[in-house]
Amino acid sequence: NSLFVAIQLFSYPGDYVRENPTLERLAEIMTKFEQDALGVTYPAPRGPRRAVVKMGEPIDVRSYLGPGGRRSRDAAETLTETLELQIQGLMDTLGPGRPLPESALVSAPSGMPVPQPAS
């Protein structure tokens, strides 16, 4: 179990919250930590949540097929790249998230922001 936690801690990007300090990113890290370090299967939500459903332009998958409707060698890779670009574009239109108040961060010795302890 300790080895699992140690390995999981390496999956935390060090500047993930610092580069874009939003409530969503901090809540995501807290949820991941609860799951990894504390073994909580279903962590409780960290405040109000919202959902946005946005549909992009349809993709004609047939245009990625070869002659006679056969799969071409590059079809899956090209289609995956197209999907990735379109999904990222849709996510970018949502905005960065709700800003984390400066008062909620303090500097750790490494300079990485961390949640301020509750008073």
Residue frames as a rotation matrix with the C-alpha (Angstrom) as fourth column:
ASN 1
0.570 0.821 0.000 0.00
0.821 -0.570 0.000 0.00
0.000 0.000 -1.000 0.00
SER 2
0.442 -0.480 -0.758 2.84
0.142 -0.797 0.588 2.43
-0.886 -0.367 -0.284 0.84
LEU 3
-0.649 -0.687 0.326 4.48
0.391 0.066 0.918 1.67
-0.653 0.723 0.226 -2.49
PHE 4
-0.082 0.724 0.685 1.19
0.988 -0.031 0.151 2.38
0.130 0.689 -0.713 -4.30
VAL 5
0.796 0.387 -0.466 0.87
0.495 -0.859 0.133 5.76
-0.349 -0.336 -0.875 -2.54
ALA 6
-0.011 -0.892 -0.452 4.50
0.092 -0.451 0.888 6.64
-0.996 -0.032 0.087 -3.34
ILE 7
-0.694 -0.209 0.689 4.01
0.658 0.206 0.725 5.78
-0.293 0.956 -0.005 -7.00
GLN 8
0.276 0.895 0.349 0.73
0.952 -0.304 0.027 7.71
0.131 0.325 -0.937 -7.17
LEU 9
0.552 -0.085 -0.829 2.34
0.366 -0.869 0.333 10.82
-0.749 -0.487 -0.449 -5.66
PHE 10
-0.591 -0.807 -0.018 4.65
0.278 -0.225 0.934 10.97
-0.757 0.547 0.357 -8.68
SER 11
-0.402 0.512 0.759 1.57
0.906 0.104 0.410 11.38
0.130 0.853 -0.506 -10.89
TYR 12
0.598 0.580 -0.552 0.75
0.669 -0.741 -0.054 14.76
-0.441 -0.337 -0.832 -9.30
PRO 13
0.176 -0.552 0.815 1.99
0.734 -0.478 -0.482 17.55
0.656 0.683 0.321 -11.57
GLY 14
-0.376 -0.476 -0.795 3.91
0.922 -0.279 -0.269 19.93
-0.093 -0.834 0.544 -9.30
ASP 15
-0.935 -0.046 -0.351 2.70
0.045 -0.999 0.010 23.17
-0.351 -0.006 0.936 -10.84
TYR 16
-0.607 0.742 0.284 -0.81
0.704 0.336 0.625 22.09
0.368 0.579 -0.727 -11.87
VAL 17
0.415 0.779 -0.471 -2.63
0.904 -0.413 0.113 24.35
-0.107 -0.472 -0.875 -9.39
ARG 18
-0.090 -0.535 -0.840 -0.01
0.422 -0.785 0.454 27.11
-0.902 -0.314 0.297 -9.46
GLU 19
-0.901 -0.345 0.264 -0.11
0.370 -0.289 0.883 27.56
-0.228 0.893 0.388 -13.24
ASN 20
-0.530 0.803 0.272 -3.88
-0.173 -0.417 0.892 28.13
0.830 0.426 0.360 -13.19
PRO 21
-0.992 0.049 -0.118 -5.16
0.127 0.254 -0.959 28.44
-0.017 -0.966 -0.258 -9.59
THR 22
-0.351 0.936 0.020 -8.84
-0.625 -0.250 0.739 27.57
0.697 0.247 0.673 -9.84
LEU 23
-0.074 0.450 0.890 -11.27
-0.931 0.289 -0.223 26.01
-0.358 -0.845 0.398 -7.40
GLU 24
0.848 0.450 -0.281 -11.81
-0.528 0.762 -0.375 23.15
0.045 0.466 0.883 -9.85
ARG 25
0.242 -0.843 -0.480 -8.11
-0.270 0.417 -0.868 22.27
0.932 0.340 -0.127 -10.01
LEU 26
-0.586 -0.437 0.682 -7.66
-0.751 -0.024 -0.660 22.40
0.305 -0.899 -0.314 -6.26
ALA 27
0.264 0.772 0.578 -10.76
-0.862 0.458 -0.218 20.23
-0.433 -0.441 0.786 -5.74
GLU 28
0.782 -0.018 -0.623 -9.45
-0.420 0.722 -0.549 17.77
0.460 0.691 0.557 -8.35
ILE 29
-0.261 -0.954 -0.147 -6.10
-0.372 0.240 -0.897 17.43
0.891 -0.179 -0.417 -6.54
MET 30
-0.470 0.142 0.871 -7.83
-0.878 0.029 -0.478 17.05
-0.094 -0.989 0.111 -3.16
THR 31
0.639 0.766 0.069 -10.12
-0.738 0.636 -0.226 14.35
-0.217 0.093 0.972 -4.55
LYS 32
0.535 -0.525 -0.662 -7.20
-0.283 0.627 -0.726 12.50
0.796 0.576 0.186 -6.14
PHE 33
-0.529 -0.776 0.343 -5.21
-0.570 0.025 -0.821 12.69
0.629 -0.630 -0.456 -2.89
GLU 34
-0.047 0.605 0.795 -8.14
-0.941 0.239 -0.238 11.35
-0.334 -0.759 0.559 -0.88
GLN 35
0.870 0.398 -0.292 -8.42
-0.485 0.796 -0.362 8.42
0.088 0.456 0.885 -3.26
ASP 36
0.374 -0.814 -0.444 -4.68
-0.165 0.412 -0.896 7.70
0.913 0.408 0.020 -3.48
ALA 37
-0.595 -0.757 0.268 -3.45
-0.339 -0.066 -0.939 8.36
0.729 -0.650 -0.217 0.06
LEU 38
-0.587 0.422 0.690 -6.53
-0.776 -0.050 -0.629 7.82
-0.231 -0.905 0.357 2.20
GLY 39
-0.985 0.148 0.083 -8.21
0.166 0.944 0.284 5.09
-0.036 0.294 -0.955 0.16
VAL 40
-0.315 0.919 -0.237 -11.52
-0.212 -0.312 -0.926 6.95
-0.925 -0.242 0.293 -0.09
THR 41
-0.517 0.146 0.844 -13.43
0.723 0.602 0.339 5.29
-0.459 0.785 -0.417 -2.93
TYR 42
0.067 0.634 0.771 -15.99
0.816 -0.479 0.323 8.07
0.574 0.607 -0.549 -3.47
PRO 43
-0.797 -0.411 -0.441 -14.74
0.595 -0.655 -0.465 11.38
-0.098 -0.634 0.767 -2.01
ALA 44
0.210 0.897 -0.389 -17.41
0.782 -0.393 -0.484 13.91
-0.587 -0.202 -0.784 -1.10
PRO 45
0.356 -0.029 0.934 -17.86
0.753 -0.583 -0.305 16.85
0.553 0.812 -0.186 -3.49
ARG 46
-0.465 -0.601 -0.650 -15.86
0.835 -0.542 -0.097 19.94
-0.294 -0.588 0.753 -2.56
GLY 47
-0.623 0.311 -0.718 -18.53
-0.168 -0.949 -0.265 22.58
-0.764 -0.045 0.643 -2.91
PRO 48
0.442 0.887 -0.137 -21.14
-0.287 -0.005 -0.958 23.24
-0.850 0.462 0.253 -5.57
ARG 49
-0.612 -0.582 0.536 -20.66
0.318 0.439 0.840 21.55
-0.724 0.684 -0.084 -8.91
ARG 50
0.258 0.665 -0.701 -21.87
-0.579 -0.474 -0.663 22.47
-0.773 0.577 0.263 -12.35
ALA 51
-0.250 -0.284 0.926 -22.08
0.552 0.744 0.377 20.70
-0.796 0.605 -0.029 -15.65
VAL 52
0.033 0.207 -0.978 -21.92
-0.695 -0.698 -0.171 22.14
-0.718 0.685 0.120 -19.12
VAL 53
0.019 0.031 0.999 -22.97
0.547 0.836 -0.037 20.07
-0.837 0.547 -0.001 -22.12
LYS 54
0.222 -0.043 -0.974 -21.78
-0.639 -0.761 -0.112 21.47
-0.737 0.647 -0.196 -25.40
MET 55
0.512 0.023 0.858 -21.96
0.484 0.817 -0.311 19.69
-0.709 0.575 0.408 -28.74
GLY 56
-0.391 -0.730 -0.561 -19.42
-0.234 -0.511 0.827 20.32
-0.890 0.454 0.029 -31.45
GLU 57
0.065 0.336 -0.940 -19.74
-0.986 -0.121 -0.112 20.08
-0.152 0.934 0.324 -35.18
PRO 58
0.796 0.248 0.552 -20.53
-0.207 0.969 -0.136 16.57
-0.568 -0.006 0.823 -36.42
ILE 59
-0.325 -0.919 -0.225 -17.65
-0.734 0.095 0.672 14.61
-0.596 0.384 -0.705 -37.91
ASP 60
0.716 0.507 -0.480 -18.29
-0.699 0.520 -0.491 12.60
0.001 0.687 0.727 -41.07
VAL 61
0.168 -0.666 0.727 -16.42
-0.458 0.600 0.656 9.42
-0.873 -0.443 -0.204 -40.16
ARG 62
0.749 0.166 0.642 -16.98
0.414 0.639 -0.648 8.06
-0.517 0.751 0.410 -43.68
SER 63
0.908 -0.417 -0.043 -14.55
-0.321 -0.626 -0.711 10.66
0.269 0.659 -0.702 -44.99
TYR 64
0.155 -0.879 0.450 -11.80
-0.931 0.023 0.365 8.91
-0.332 -0.476 -0.815 -43.01
LEU 65
0.421 0.067 0.905 -12.42
0.001 0.997 -0.075 5.57
-0.907 0.032 0.419 -44.70
GLY 66
-0.684 -0.720 -0.117 -10.58
-0.201 0.033 0.979 4.31
-0.701 0.693 -0.167 -47.73
PRO 67
-0.590 0.437 -0.679 -12.07
-0.770 -0.053 0.636 3.33
0.242 0.898 0.368 -51.10
GLY 68
-0.267 0.600 -0.754 -15.18
-0.056 0.771 0.634 1.20
0.962 0.212 -0.173 -50.83
GLY 69
0.598 0.556 0.578 -15.69
-0.544 -0.248 0.802 2.17
0.589 -0.793 0.154 -47.20
ARG 70
0.548 -0.482 -0.683 -12.69
0.600 0.796 -0.080 0.17
0.582 -0.366 0.726 -46.01
ARG 71
0.893 -0.305 -0.330 -10.59
0.147 -0.497 0.855 1.28
-0.425 -0.813 -0.399 -43.10
SER 72
0.624 -0.772 0.117 -7.42
-0.092 -0.222 -0.971 2.99
0.776 0.595 -0.209 -44.18
ARG 73
0.042 -0.704 -0.709 -4.22
0.774 0.472 -0.423 2.51
0.632 -0.530 0.565 -42.20
ASP 74
-0.868 -0.487 0.093 -4.15
0.354 -0.739 -0.573 6.06
0.348 -0.465 0.814 -40.94
ALA 75
-0.096 0.933 0.346 -7.91
0.138 -0.332 0.933 6.46
0.986 0.138 -0.097 -40.36
ALA 76
0.557 0.349 -0.753 -7.90
0.741 0.201 0.641 5.80
0.375 -0.915 -0.146 -36.60
GLU 77
-0.319 -0.773 -0.548 -4.91
0.910 -0.411 0.050 8.05
-0.264 -0.483 0.835 -35.94
THR 78
-0.857 0.015 0.515 -6.24
0.262 -0.848 0.460 10.89
0.444 0.530 0.723 -38.09
LEU 79
0.143 0.986 0.090 -9.74
0.233 -0.122 0.965 10.64
0.962 -0.117 -0.247 -36.63
THR 80
0.368 -0.080 -0.926 -8.32
0.925 0.129 0.357 10.58
0.091 -0.988 0.122 -33.09
GLU 81
-0.715 -0.681 -0.156 -6.31
0.685 -0.728 0.038 13.74
-0.139 -0.080 0.987 -33.81
THR 82
-0.578 0.594 0.559 -9.42
0.088 -0.636 0.766 15.45
0.811 0.492 0.316 -35.23
LEU 83
0.458 0.775 -0.435 -11.47
0.504 0.177 0.846 14.46
0.733 -0.607 -0.309 -32.16
GLU 84
-0.019 -0.558 -0.830 -8.73
0.992 -0.115 0.055 15.66
-0.126 -0.822 0.555 -29.81
LEU 85
-0.903 -0.353 0.246 -8.53
0.402 -0.896 0.188 19.06
0.154 0.269 0.951 -31.50
GLN 86
-0.273 0.882 0.383 -12.31
0.011 -0.395 0.919 19.54
0.962 0.255 0.098 -31.55
ILE 87
0.507 0.455 -0.732 -12.79
0.693 0.290 0.660 18.45
0.513 -0.842 -0.168 -27.93
GLN 88
-0.355 -0.703 -0.616 -9.93
0.911 -0.408 -0.059 20.68
-0.210 -0.582 0.786 -26.74
GLY 89
-0.839 0.098 0.535 -11.46
0.188 -0.871 0.454 23.57
0.510 0.481 0.713 -28.68
LEU 90
0.211 0.977 0.013 -14.81
0.192 -0.054 0.980 23.02
0.959 -0.204 -0.199 -26.96
MET 91
0.373 -0.126 -0.919 -13.14
0.919 0.184 0.348 22.84
0.125 -0.975 0.185 -23.56
ASP 92
-0.704 -0.709 -0.027 -11.22
0.709 -0.703 -0.056 26.05
0.021 -0.058 0.998 -24.26
THR 93
-0.447 0.605 0.659 -14.51
0.068 -0.712 0.699 27.89
0.892 0.357 0.277 -24.87
LEU 94
0.468 0.653 -0.596 -15.65
0.624 0.233 0.746 27.01
0.626 -0.721 -0.299 -21.33
GLY 95
0.539 -0.351 0.766 -12.93
-0.533 -0.846 -0.012 29.15
0.652 -0.402 -0.643 -19.78
PRO 96
-0.388 -0.899 -0.202 -10.31
-0.364 0.351 -0.863 28.35
0.847 -0.261 -0.463 -17.17
GLY 97
-0.093 0.380 -0.920 -12.63
0.780 0.603 0.170 27.81
0.619 -0.702 -0.352 -14.18
ARG 98
0.864 0.446 0.233 -13.42
0.182 -0.709 0.681 29.78
0.469 -0.547 -0.694 -11.04
PRO 99
0.026 -0.942 0.334 -10.37
-0.233 -0.331 -0.914 31.64
0.972 -0.055 -0.228 -9.72
LEU 100
0.283 -0.084 -0.956 -8.95
0.848 0.487 0.208 30.47
0.448 -0.869 0.209 -6.42
PRO 101
0.952 0.081 0.294 -8.79
-0.041 -0.921 0.387 33.38
0.302 -0.380 -0.874 -3.95
GLU 102
0.099 -0.988 0.119 -5.21
-0.245 -0.140 -0.959 34.48
0.964 0.066 -0.256 -3.23
SER 103
-0.030 -0.076 0.997 -5.96
-0.981 -0.190 -0.044 34.18
0.192 -0.979 -0.069 0.48
ALA 104
0.878 0.417 0.234 -6.48
-0.453 0.883 0.126 30.43
-0.154 -0.217 0.964 0.01
LEU 105
0.711 -0.684 -0.166 -2.85
0.399 0.586 -0.705 29.89
0.580 0.435 0.689 -1.00
VAL 106
0.756 -0.652 0.061 0.36
-0.447 -0.445 0.776 30.12
-0.478 -0.614 -0.628 0.96
SER 107
0.417 -0.682 -0.601 3.85
-0.698 0.183 -0.692 29.36
0.582 0.708 -0.400 -0.29
ALA 108
0.976 -0.220 -0.005 5.42
0.188 0.823 0.537 26.08
-0.113 -0.525 0.844 0.69
PRO 109
0.319 -0.930 -0.181 9.21
-0.062 -0.211 0.976 25.94
-0.946 -0.300 -0.125 1.10
SER 110
-0.381 -0.463 0.800 9.51
0.721 0.393 0.571 24.84
-0.579 0.794 0.184 -2.53
GLY 111
-0.860 0.125 -0.494 7.39
-0.301 -0.907 0.294 27.81
-0.411 0.402 0.818 -3.62
MET 112
-0.764 0.633 -0.123 4.50
0.259 0.476 0.841 25.56
0.590 0.611 -0.528 -4.63
PRO 113
-0.458 0.651 0.605 1.13
-0.807 -0.590 0.024 26.92
0.373 -0.477 0.796 -3.44
VAL 114
-0.800 0.268 -0.536 -0.76
0.402 0.904 -0.147 24.76
0.445 -0.333 -0.831 -0.99
PRO 115
0.256 0.947 0.195 -4.17
0.327 -0.275 0.904 25.13
0.910 -0.167 -0.380 0.63
GLN 116
-0.521 -0.369 0.770 -4.08
-0.521 -0.576 -0.629 27.30
0.676 -0.729 0.108 3.72
PRO 117
-0.796 0.217 -0.565 -4.99
0.499 0.765 -0.408 25.40
0.344 -0.607 -0.717 6.90
ALA 118
0.209 0.947 0.245 -8.45
0.373 -0.309 0.875 26.01
0.904 -0.092 -0.418 8.33
SER 119
-0.611 -0.446 0.655 -8.47
-0.362 -0.578 -0.731 28.32
0.704 -0.684 0.192 11.35
